[in-house]
Amino acid sequence: MTDPAPGRSLRVLVIAGTLLAVLAPHLHLVVAGALIAAVAASAAVPADGTGRKPLLAFLVVPALLVAGHYMTVIAEPTGLATAALPGGPFSPAAEAMLLPPLAIAAIGFFAPWPLARMLPGPVLSLVGVALLLRLGQGALPGALDAWRTVFVPLAVVAAWGAAATQRVHHAAAAMAFAACFAAGVGGVRAAWTIAAALVLAAVADALPARGALRMALGACAAAAGALGAALALAALLRSEVVYGVAAWLAALLLAARLRVEARPD
């Protein structure tokens, strides 16, 4: 019989890392929190020989170390507090260089289709949102706009893939990722709301079936997810109309497939 204590310890580390990434007031603490969450989540995978989930650490650690190092070098003269990052001396060239590794690290936490089977799942989307909004929007707002036409199409493809395979949570995570690149037109609230909904859904799924608390949390998660998705789709339509329409169509496909699946014979 395996000892459950190591698994509990790793889950505590994931939660602690997530809280650091979301709440810590310093660049290094945000980066450290994301690294802790990534490594702990990867280590928590049972040794079943499938090769799943450790991919998260391989994606996050090198990309985030590169982004964190150069952000430190550039912003250190003006301060590394997250509140001071918007005033850092980040040139357009530096922003354009730093955003891709930061986005790659964030992608690991969103677990988009078709990487869903190789990553811990979209419950960690909260960390990805923290990286893109607390660090990306704070220090590299111009790069978020400049790279939108690269990363938003990838998010829309992931949303379509998740919709086609009826992966509701992964579709929601793809919308949260896309919303981060529309931060200036309502994407901030959308991304945080969807990420919070995914956490609530994960907590609800961990509770005993048919319990009142599970049902209440599930209802709250569904409501928050629907609100966040609507906000995300609206933000995309304001920033990238074509991709916004494509995302709406993916949402309609998912709704139609779920309706057919739920229809009694």
Helices and strands as residue ranges (DSSP letters): H 5-23, H 27-43, H 55-75, G 76-78, G 85-87, H 92-110, G 116-118, G 122-124, H 125-129, I 130-137, H 138-139, H 141-146, H 148-164, H 168-180, G 183-185, H 187-206, H 212-239, H 241-262
